[in-house]
Amino acid sequence: MSLIHCDTLTKRYGSAVALESLNLELDSGAPIALIGPNGAGKTTLMSLICGFIQPSSGQLSILGHAPGSHELSGRLAALPQDALLDPRLSVGRQLRFYARLQGLDKQQARAEILRVLETVDLRDSIDTKPTDLSHGMRKRVAIAQSLIGSPTVVLLDEPTAGIDPPNAKMIRDLVKEQSANTTFIVSSHNLDELERLCGSVIYLEKGRLVSFGAVSDDNHDHDVLTLRAPSVPADVFMPLCQQLAHVLRVGKTSQGDYLIETDNEMQASIALLQLLADNGWRYRQLSRGKTLEERLYGNA
């Protein structure tokens, strides 16, 4: 049984098409990235999966059940980007409310609240009101809410948007840790983050599925090396790099990274590192393959 199955899934609002004839089969496993420009249909797809809205046509099933089915209670969870906590209620009272909605009794709810708060390292904040927490801590509480009951599928919409690096890293680490038992579908505009976190990527544009596949780039005719942030002008570096053995072509992205196409990744890497060392040029990262951004959007 697949995790999520879409068969010509379509959602219209009058004459406007938000999602058109989407065919998609998702299986459990590593986190799945959901990306695309604003208006691509990402929020529409998440809302359909949650049962918040109904499709105009087509079929959609989650774990073999229709969206909104009672059978999905406790098995499917979602964290919208702009989810807010009630400022009048303590963290514990709010989480207890959601736990009881899932059918847990008082004792079970108490134990589950402590478990999820421990997971996000906020157990000591159980009696604290959201107004006394930082933005990053409130986001972690919201993620704790989505983990109540150990759901099979969790949808996260921009989980690290607007928060500081330590909290963002904690959330990424949490998703990785929980992925052994839970499949996360993560929507974000931060492609670097998704590339580190996810195993596959769904790319939507104008309501249509553009591509779906592995995040890693293994489908090119030649090996490609990505060199990030070298401290040397392009007009100096690129001609020298082009002269190296096994280097076929050198290009540059809009982010300042160099894409180096080779016919032998290992030998080209050694020669490239030697070139950088001989000239005392510092760099941030040398990796195999194009970045996710470069594969989707190409050179500027």
N, C-alpha and C positions, 0 to 999 in steps of 0.2 A: 504493500500500500504506500503510495506517495505521500509526502508531507502536504504539498499544496498542488492541486491540479486545476489549470485554467484551460477551457476549451472555447475558443472564439469569444472570449469574455469582452463585452462591450458596455460602456456607460456613456449615455448621452444626457445633456441638459438642454432640452429644446433642440435647436439646430447645431449646438456645439457638441463636439465629440471629445470627451475627456480621456476615454480609453477605447481603442478600436481593435476588435478581433484578436485579442491576446491569447496565444497558445503557449502554455508554459507548464513544465513539470519540475517540481522541486523535491529533492530528497533530503533526509536528515543528514547532518554532518557539520562541517566547518561553517562559520558565519557567512552569510550571503549578502553582498553589497547590492543596494538598489539605488541607482544613480540616474541622472538626467537633468537638463536645465529646468528652471522654473516653468510650470505648466506642462511638464512632460507626462504627468499622470501618476506620479509616485504616491501622492497622498490619496488619490482616488483608489489606487490598487490596495493600499493599506486599509482604507475605509471599507472597501468591499470585503476584504478578508475578515475584518472584524464584525461584519454584519451591520455596520452603522448605516450603510446605504445599500440599495438593491441594484443589481445589474439591469441594464436595459434589455440585454439578450446574452446568450451564451451560458456556459456552466462554470461553476466554481465549487470546489470541495476542499476542505481542510481536514486532514486525517480521516478522510472518507465520509465526512459529514458536511452538511450545508452550513454556510456562515450563520452565526447566531443560534445554532442548535444547542440544546441543553447539554448534549454529550461533550461539547467543547468547553464547558465550564471548568476552569482550573487547568485546562490543557493549552489554552491560547491566551496570551497576554500582550498588551500593547502599551507603549509609552509615547504619546504624542509630543511633538516638539515643544508646544506651549503649555504643557500640563502644569497646573498650579496646585499647591497644597493650601488647605483652608488655614488661614492665619490664626483662627480662633481656637483651633484644636491642637493638642500635642501630637507629636509624631506617632506615639503609640496608639492613641485613640483613633487616628485616621487609618492606620494600618489594620487595627483591629476591626474597623468597620468593613474594610475590603475583604479581610479574611472571613468574617461572618457571612458576607455575600456569597462566598464560595462554599458555604455549608459547614464550615468548621465550628465546633462548639467553643465555649469560652476558654477552656483549658488548651485545646488544640490551637486556637487562635493565638493565645499568649506564647506558646512554644514556637509557633511559626514566625511571629513578629520578632522574637529574639533571634531566631535563626537568620532571617533575611537582613536584620540590622547588623548582625555579626558579620555577615557576608560583605556588606559595604563599609565595615569598620565604623559603625555609628551606634553601637549598642548602648553607649552611655547617653545617647541623645533621645532615648525613648520618651522621656517626660518633657522634652524641650519643644517649644513652639517654633514653627518654621521661620517666623520673623527674627528669631535669635540665631539662625543658622546662616552661613554664607551661601551664595548662589550655588557654588559647587556642591556643598553639602546637601542642599535641597534637591539638587539633581540626583544625588546618590540615594536619597530617601525615595524619590520617585522610581528609581530603578529597583530599589528593594521592594517597592509595591508590586512591580511587574514580575518579581520572582516568587511571590507568595504562591504556595502550592506546588512549586517545582514544575512549571508548565513545560510542555514539549516544544512549543513555538513561542518566541517572543519577538515582537516587532518594535524596533527602536528608531524613532525619527529624530535625527540630529542629536544624539545623546551627549555629545561633548561640545555643542555650540555655545559659545559665550562663556566658557568656564576656564579657569586657570590651568596651566600645564600639569601640575601635580594631580588635580582632580581628574583631568582628562586621561592621564596615564592610568590612574586607579580604575577608571571605568573600562578602559581598553583591557587591562589585565583581568578585570572581573569577567568580562565577556569571554575572554580566552579560557579562563578557568571553568566557567559554567558550560562551555561548549561541549563538554564530554557527554552531557545529558540533555542539553537544550540547544535547539537550532535557532540562532538569531538572524533576523533579516534587518539589516542596518541601512537606513537612508541617510545620506550625508553628502555635502558638497566638498568635504575634505578628502580628496582622492588619495593623498599620501597616507592618511590614516587608514582608509579602507584597504589600500594595497597591503599594508602591514597586517591587518586584522582578518581579512576575509579570504575564503578559498575560491569563491566564484562571484561573478558580477552580472547583474541584470541591468541593461542600459535601455532606458525608454526615451523617446523623443516624440513630441506632438501626439502622445497617446498610443504610439506604436512601439513594438518591441524591435529595437535595432540589433541587439546582440545579447546572447547569454552564453557564458562559458567561464573557463578558469581565469583567475586573476593573473596567474603567471603567463608569460609570453613565450610559448614554445613553438609557435607556428610561423616562423620566418625562414626564408630561404638561406640566409646567412646568419651567423651569430652577431648579436648586437651588444655592445658594452655601453653603459650609461655612466658618464663621469660627471659628478656633481660638484659645483662651486670651485673649480680650480682658480687659483689666484694668478691668472696670466691672461693678457688680452687675446682675443680670438685670432687677430691677424698675425700674432706670433705663434700661438699654439697650434692652430689648425694646419698650416703648411708643414710644420715639423711632424705632427702626428700622421699626416697623410703619407709621409715618406717612410713610415715604419713598415717592416715586413708584416704581411698578413692583414694589413689595414686596407680595406677597399674604398671606404668613403667616410667622410667626417661631416656631420651636420650639427646644428645648434638649435635648441628649443627656445620658446619664448621665456622660459624660466631660467635660462642661462646654462642649462645642462648641455653636455656634448653627447651626441649619439655617434658611436664609432662602429661601423659595420665591418666585420672581419670574415676571413675564411678559416680562421683557427683561433678560437676564443682564448685558449690557454697561452699560446705563443704571443698573441697580440697583447694580452694582459701583461705578460712579463715585460715585453718591450715598452709598453706604455708606462708602467710603473718605473722602469729604469729611466725613461725620458724625464719623468717628473722629478725623480731623485737627483739626476745629474744637474738639473737646473734649479733645484731647491724650491720647486713649485708645490705649494700645499694644496690639498684637495679634501673634500668632505667624505665622498663615498665613490667607490667604483663597483658597479653591479652589472650582472648579466641581464640582458633584455631591456626593452623599452619600458618606460614608466607607464602606468595605467593612463595617465593624462595624455601622454604622447600617442599611445595606441588609439585612443578614442578621438582625439582632436587634432593630431598631427602637428606639424611645425607651424609656428606663427608666420 
